[in-house]
Amino acid sequence: MAETVLETSSLTMRFGGVTACDNVDFKLQARELRCLIGPNGAGKSTFFKCVTGLLSPTEGNVYMRGDEVTGWQPHQIASLGVGIKTQTPNVMDSLTVSENIWLAARRFHSVIDSNAKVAEVIDRLALGSIAKTDLGQLAHGERQRVELGLVTVGDPWLVLLDEPAAGMSAKDVERMTVIIEELLTRSAVIIVEHDMQFIRSIARDVTVFHQGAVLMEDHVDAVMSDQTVRNVYLGKKA
């Protein structure tokens, strides 16, 4: 049986009288990909923030590899070997791509190992042509790939990605799909995403959020063909 790398039990987050995340039970296995979908305000982003430590849940528990991490800060979660990519990453625009990735690598590796890891990530993500370019000069799709490099250079066993395909061109999305497929050979991955074409191309199992709770959890084909999901969350064109 595959190892459960992430689990939440009755996870709840309230903001005053609003319940943004309502009693969510969730499990993710080693090297599993799970996409979280739902309209704005459905609770998926709040769930993501509770898991990554950006929010401390009102009630419930978060476990990683069997250890409780409820309420831990993002840097504590990352120290376990978890890669987190948020919509507002901590990058340095005045440094080159290589320098940004090297600084991320040094959190986990020695100087010698960091140099090797940077070279490996640059090769894997096809960043060689822009490796010496300042991050602030890059196009959006290139920045997204670099940010993924910052997340993966520490060899995480769990990767949490918040809208990795947002604002990307079709070519960039295709490249991101290949990168994530390769990442799944080593890591479990959770993706919060609105781009349904991207979801179709990459997802296996999908968790649908509605009003803070899990509405449906199934293979992507079953989710996409479910009439309630199509009408209420994805729209009739989905």
N, C-alpha and C positions, 0 to 999 in steps of 0.2 A: 504494500500500500504506500502511495506517495506521501511524503512528509507534508503536513499542514504548516505553511510558513507564515500565514497571517490569518487571524481569526478575530472577529468582534462578537460580543455577546450583549444583546439588549442595548446597543449603543444609541444614546440619546443626547441631543444637543438642543437646548432651549435658549432663545434670546427674548427675555421678558416673557410675554404671553404667547410667543411664536415657537412652535416646535419645528425646527429645521431638519432634524434627523431623529426619526421616531422608531426606537426599539429595533435597530437593525442587527440581524444575525448574518454573518458573512464568513465564508471560508475560501482560502486560496491555497492551492497545492504547489509544490516545487515545480518550476519551469512551466507553470500554467499562465496563459494570457487571459485576462478578464477586462472587458470594456464596460465602463459605467456610462449609461446614457439616460436622457430625460430632459425635459424642457427646463428653462431657467426657473430657479426656485424649487426644483424637485427634491433637492437635498443631496445630490451627488457630490457637489463641491464641498459642502459642509462635512460630509462623510470623509472625503479625501483629506480635509484639513485636520479632522480629529485623528485620523490614522497617522498622518505625517507629523503631528505635534504642533501644528499651527494653531489648533484650538484644543482646549481641555474639555472633554465631554461632561455634560451635566450628570449623566448616569451611564452605567454600562462599563464594559471592559474591552481593552485591546490587547491581543497577545501576538507576539512574534516568535516563531519557533518554540512555542509553549511557554514563553516567559511573558509576564504581564508588563506592558509598557504604557499603560493608561496615564495620560497627562504628561508624558515625557516631552522635553523640548526637541525641536527638529534636529539640533546637533547631536543630541543623545541617541535619537533614532538612527541618524546617519552613521554613528559610531558602531552600530551593530553590524554594518555591512549592507545598509539600505541606501539606494540611490534615489534622490528626490529631485524632480524637475517641476518647479512651479511656473506660473505665468510671469513672475517677476524674479528671475534668477539673479544671483549675486555674481556678476561678472565685472571685469575691468576693461572698459572700452579703449583705454589708452595703451593696453598691453596687447601683444600679438596673440594669435590663436595658440601657438605653442606655449607661450608664457602662461596663458590662462589655464591651459590643461595641465601644465607642469605644477602650478601652484595647487591645483586640485589633487594631483597625484601625491604630492608631498604630505598630505594629510594621512595617507595610508602606507606609503612606501619610502624606502631610503632614497638618497640622492641618485645612486646608481640605478636602482630599480625604477625610479620615477622617470629617468631618461628613457629607459627601455619601454616603459608603459606609454609614455607620450608618443613615441615612434609607432607603437602598435596601434594606438587609438587613431592617430592621424591616418595611418594606412587603412584601417578597417572602415573609417567613416569617409574616406576619399577626401581628406582635407589638405593633401600635400600642396596643391596649387595656391592655397591661401594661408599656409602655416605661418608665414612671416608677416602676414597682414594684420594691422591693428583691428581688434574686434569691432571698434566703432565704425569702420569703413565697410563692413560686410552687408550684403543683402539679407533680408529677413530669413529666407530659407537656409542660407549658410550659417547664420547665427543659431538657428534651431539645431543644426547638426553639431555645432561646436558645443552648445549647451548640453546636448546628449553626451558628448565626449566627456564633459566635466562630471557628469553623473556616473558614467560607466568606467572611468579610469581607475576607480577603486575596486573593481571586480565585485560588484554587489550581487548578492543572491536574491534580492528583491528590488525591483525598480518601479517607482511610482511617477507617472507622467501626467501632467495636467495640460490637456489640449496641445499635444506635440505637433499637430498638423495645422494649427490655426494660422491663417494668413499665408499659407504656402501655395506655390504654383503646383500644377498637376505633376510636373517633373519632380519637384521636391518631395511631394507626397509619395510618389512611386519609390523614390530613393529611401525615404523614411520607412516605408513598408519593408523593404529589403533589410534595412538595418535592424528593425525590431524582430524580424524573423530570425536573424542571426543571433540577436541578444537572447532569445528564448532557449537557445542551446545551453545557456549557463544560468539564466535568471528567470524567476517568476516576474510577471509584469502586469501592472494595473494601469489602464489608460482611461482618463476622463476626457470625453471628446464629443463635439457637436457635429463634426463632419461625417455624415452618414455614408458617403462614398468611401471614405477611409475606413470606417467601421466594417463595411461590407467586404473590403479587400483583405482585411487582416484578422478579424475577430473569429474566435471559436465560440466561446460562451459569453453571453451578455447579461448584465444585471441592469434592469430598468427601474429607475427611481420615480416615485410619484408622491407628492405631499410628504416628503421626508422618509417614506417607507419604501421597501422593496415591493414593486408591483409584480415583477416577473423575472425569472432567472432561468435561462435556457440557451440552447444553441442558437447562434445568430439567425439561422434560417427560420427556426420556429418563432423567434421574436419578431423578425421582419414580416412574417406572414400573419401574425396575430392581429385581428381586426381592431381590438381595443388599443393596442400599442400604435398601430398605423394611424388610426383616426385621431387619437388624443395627443400622442407624443411625437410622432414622426411626420405627421401630415399625410394626406392622401397621395402625394407624389412620391413618397418614400418607397 
